[in-house]
Amino acid sequence: MKKKTVLDLYKMKQNGEKASWITSYDAPFASFAEAAGIDMILVGDSLGMVVEGFDSTIPVTMDMCIEHCQAVRRGAPNTFVVGDMPFGSYQTSDEEAARNAIRFLKEGGVDAIKLEGGKTVASRIRAIRNCGILVFGHIGLTPQSSGVLGGHKAQGRTVESARAVLEDALAVQEAGANFLLVEAVPPEVTAEIHKLLTIPVYSIGAGAPCDGQLTIFADTIGMFQAFTPKFIKKYAEIAPIVIDAFKQYSDDIKAGNFPGEEHVYHVIGDIAPFNELFAEFDEKYLK
């Protein structure tokens, strides 16, 4: 499998070919995504909830993101990987935003970075692009600022809100972003964004009229049980399968059924010398 480049992704847009994009946070699942032919992997700050057990993305740090990016890159060396800039890594200054974006490339081995926000982060996007780094913008529902939005609520559902989303989309492109992710807005608004912008536009819960789709892998395979977003289509139900397997494993241990004869290694040769060895240790230590 040949890794996609920015040119490939733009060509896909021009040809009307949809891009598949999914999150991953470790080497095994990244390798599954690559084997399945997924076009892009996002090492999202959603790792805070999916992997680390936090109740939001806010506690996620740069060091956490870098470590997970490294694992994903090892698991999917031939897939386009995007690193998600966590809360606090770009909000304070253009200089810090650029410095942390550089860390993603140098230490995490990613191909591009993503950051949330529209007009408010335009200067951050410019600063990162000026370092020669590919940038994904992210507008609509932006989880890092969900407190300001009143929670994890869909955006662009009123004319006033839709205007703000459209203005953010234009600002992100004007600032120099190479791609845009739109989250949790009506498909009518997504279609207008797609019509207005020349850069590829991707959706997560923002409908079909765009250049591709992103989902959280744990939702897509039925692993994350806390809740299922409205926009998710489950392609598997892994959680009950894993729970049942763990229960059978525990039951087998308690019943003495595991390990069985087929699960153990036997001594090489005659057992008699081993019995003499055991007798020697018993004599010495079991007095």
C-alpha positions in Angstrom: 0.0 0.0 0.0 1.4 3.4 -1.1 0.9 6.2 1.4 -1.3 9.0 0.3 0.2 12.5 -0.1 -1.4 15.9 -0.1 -1.4 15.7 -3.9 -3.2 12.4 -3.8 -5.9 13.8 -1.5 -6.4 16.8 -3.7 -6.6 14.6 -6.7 -9.3 12.5 -5.0 -11.3 15.6 -4.4 -11.0 16.6 -8.0 -12.1 13.2 -9.2 -15.0 13.0 -6.7 -13.4 10.1 -4.9 -14.4 10.0 -1.2 -11.6 9.7 1.4 -12.0 7.3 4.4 -10.6 8.6 7.6 -10.7 7.0 11.1 -9.1 7.6 14.5 -6.5 5.2 16.0 -4.3 5.5 19.0 -2.1 2.4 19.0 -0.1 0.2 16.7 -2.5 -2.8 16.5 -5.6 -0.9 15.5 -3.5 1.3 13.2 -2.2 -1.8 11.5 -5.9 -3.0 11.1 -6.8 0.4 9.5 -3.8 0.1 7.1 -4.7 -3.4 6.1 -8.3 -2.3 5.4 -7.0 0.4 3.0 -8.2 3.4 5.1 -6.8 6.5 3.5 -6.0 8.5 6.7 -5.7 8.0 10.4 -6.3 10.7 13.0 -4.5 10.4 16.3 -7.2 12.4 17.9 -7.2 14.0 21.4 -10.3 11.8 21.8 -7.7 9.4 23.1 -8.4 11.1 26.4 -11.8 9.5 26.6 -11.4 6.4 24.5 -8.0 5.2 25.9 -7.1 7.2 29.0 -10.6 7.2 30.7 -11.0 10.9 31.1 -14.4 12.5 30.8 -13.3 15.0 28.2 -10.3 15.8 25.9 -9.1 18.7 28.1 -6.5 16.7 30.2 -4.7 15.4 27.1 -1.1 16.6 26.9 1.4 17.0 24.0 3.5 14.1 25.5 0.4 11.8 25.4 -0.3 12.7 21.8 3.3 12.3 20.7 3.5 8.8 22.3 0.3 7.7 20.6 1.4 9.1 17.3 4.6 7.2 17.5 2.7 3.9 18.1 0.3 4.6 15.2 3.2 5.3 12.9 4.8 2.1 13.8 1.6 0.2 13.2 0.7 2.0 9.9 3.9 3.1 8.2 2.2 3.5 4.9 -0.9 5.5 5.9 -1.3 9.3 6.0 -1.4 10.2 9.7 -2.7 13.4 11.2 -1.8 14.5 14.7 -4.5 16.3 16.8 -3.1 19.3 18.7 -4.5 19.1 22.3 -6.0 21.8 24.4 -3.3 24.2 25.5 -0.8 23.4 22.8 -1.7 26.3 20.5 -4.1 28.7 22.2 -1.6 30.9 23.9 0.5 32.1 21.0 1.5 31.6 17.3 5.0 30.7 18.5 3.8 27.9 20.8 1.5 26.6 18.1 4.3 26.4 15.6 6.7 24.8 18.1 4.2 22.1 19.1 3.2 21.4 15.5 6.9 20.9 14.7 7.1 18.4 17.6 4.3 16.4 16.0 6.3 16.0 12.8 9.8 15.5 14.4 8.8 13.3 17.3 5.4 11.9 16.3 6.2 11.1 12.7 2.8 12.5 11.5 2.1 13.9 8.0 -0.1 16.8 9.1 -1.6 18.3 12.2 -5.2 19.3 13.1 -6.3 22.2 15.3 -9.8 23.3 16.3 -11.3 26.7 15.6 -12.1 29.1 12.8 -11.5 32.9 12.8 -10.0 32.7 16.3 -7.1 30.5 15.2 -6.4 32.0 11.8 -3.0 33.4 12.9 -2.1 30.0 14.4 -2.8 28.3 11.1 -0.6 30.8 9.3 2.2 30.4 11.7 2.1 26.6 11.3 1.9 26.7 7.6 4.9 29.1 7.5 6.8 26.2 9.0 6.0 24.1 6.0 3.5 21.9 7.8 0.2 20.6 6.4 -2.8 21.9 8.4 -6.3 20.5 8.9 -8.7 23.0 10.2 -11.7 21.9 12.4 -14.9 23.9 12.8 -18.5 23.4 13.8 -18.7 21.4 17.1 -15.2 21.8 18.5 -14.9 19.5 21.6 -12.1 21.5 23.2 -14.3 24.5 23.5 -17.6 22.6 24.2 -18.0 24.5 27.4 -18.3 27.8 25.5 -20.7 26.1 23.1 -22.9 24.9 26.0 -21.9 21.2 25.7 -21.3 18.8 22.8 -24.1 20.3 20.7 -24.5 20.4 16.9 -23.7 23.8 15.3 -25.1 25.6 12.3 -28.8 24.6 12.9 -30.0 28.2 12.9 -29.3 30.9 10.3 -27.2 32.9 12.7 -25.1 29.8 13.8 -24.8 28.7 10.1 -23.4 32.1 9.2 -20.8 31.8 11.9 -19.8 28.3 10.7 -19.5 29.5 7.1 -17.4 32.5 8.1 -15.1 30.1 10.1 -14.7 27.9 7.1 -13.7 30.7 4.8 -11.3 32.1 7.5 -9.6 28.7 7.8 -9.0 28.5 4.1 -7.9 32.1 3.9 -5.4 31.5 6.7 -3.7 28.8 4.6 -5.2 25.5 5.9 -4.8 22.6 3.4 -7.9 20.7 4.6 -11.0 21.3 6.7 -12.9 19.0 9.0 -16.5 20.0 9.7 -18.1 18.4 12.8 -21.8 18.1 13.7 -23.5 20.6 11.4 -26.4 20.0 9.1 -25.6 18.6 5.7 -27.1 21.7 4.0 -24.4 23.8 5.7 -21.7 21.3 4.8 -22.8 21.4 1.2 -22.4 25.1 1.1 -19.0 24.9 2.7 -17.9 22.3 0.1 -19.2 24.6 -2.7 -17.4 27.7 -1.4 -14.0 26.2 -0.5 -11.3 24.9 -2.9 -9.6 22.8 -0.2 -10.8 19.2 0.6 -13.7 19.3 3.2 -14.3 16.3 5.4 -17.2 15.4 7.7 -17.6 14.0 11.1 -21.3 13.9 11.8 -21.8 16.7 9.1 -23.4 14.6 6.4 -22.4 13.3 3.0 -21.9 16.3 0.7 -18.1 16.7 1.1 -14.9 14.9 0.2 -14.8 12.2 2.9 -15.8 11.0 6.3 -14.1 10.6 9.7 -15.3 8.6 12.7 -14.0 7.5 16.1 -12.9 3.9 15.6 -14.3 2.8 19.0 -17.7 4.0 18.1 -17.6 2.4 14.6 -16.7 -1.0 15.9 -19.0 -0.9 19.0 -16.2 -0.8 21.5 -17.0 2.4 23.4 -20.1 1.7 25.4 -20.6 5.0 27.3 -22.7 6.5 24.5 -23.1 6.3 20.7 -23.2 9.6 18.7 -26.3 10.0 16.4 -24.1 10.1 13.3 -22.4 6.8 13.9 -23.1 3.6 11.9 -21.8 0.6 13.8 -20.1 -2.0 11.7 -19.4 -4.4 14.6 -20.2 -4.9 18.2 -16.9 -5.7 19.8 -17.6 -4.9 23.4 -20.0 -7.9 24.2 -17.7 -10.3 22.3 -14.7 -9.2 24.4 -16.6 -9.2 27.6 -17.9 -12.7 26.9 -14.4 -13.9 26.0 -13.0 -12.5 29.3 -15.8 -14.2 31.3 -15.2 -17.5 29.6 -11.5 -17.1 30.4 -12.2 -16.3 34.1 -14.6 -19.2 34.4 -12.1 -21.6 32.9 -9.5 -20.6 35.4 -11.8 -21.0 38.3 -13.0 -24.4 37.1 -9.5 -25.6 36.5 -10.1 -26.0 32.7 -7.3 -23.6 31.8 -4.5 -24.2 31.2 -5.0 -27.6 29.6 -2.4 -30.1 28.6 -2.2 -28.4 25.1 -1.2 -25.1 26.7 2.0 -26.2 28.6 5.6 -27.0 27.8 7.1 -30.3 29.0 10.7 -31.1 30.2 13.1 -32.4 27.6 14.2 -36.0 28.2 13.9 -38.2 31.3 12.0 -36.7 34.3 14.2 -38.5 36.8 17.1 -35.9 36.8 14.5 -33.2 37.4 13.0 -35.1 40.3 16.5 -35.3 41.8 16.9 -31.6 41.3 13.6 -30.9 43.0 14.5 -33.2 45.9 17.7 -31.3 46.3 15.9 -27.9 46.6 13.2 -29.4 48.8 15.9 -30.7 51.2 17.6 -27.3 51.3 14.7 -24.9 51.5 11.7 -26.9 52.9 13.1 -27.8 56.3 
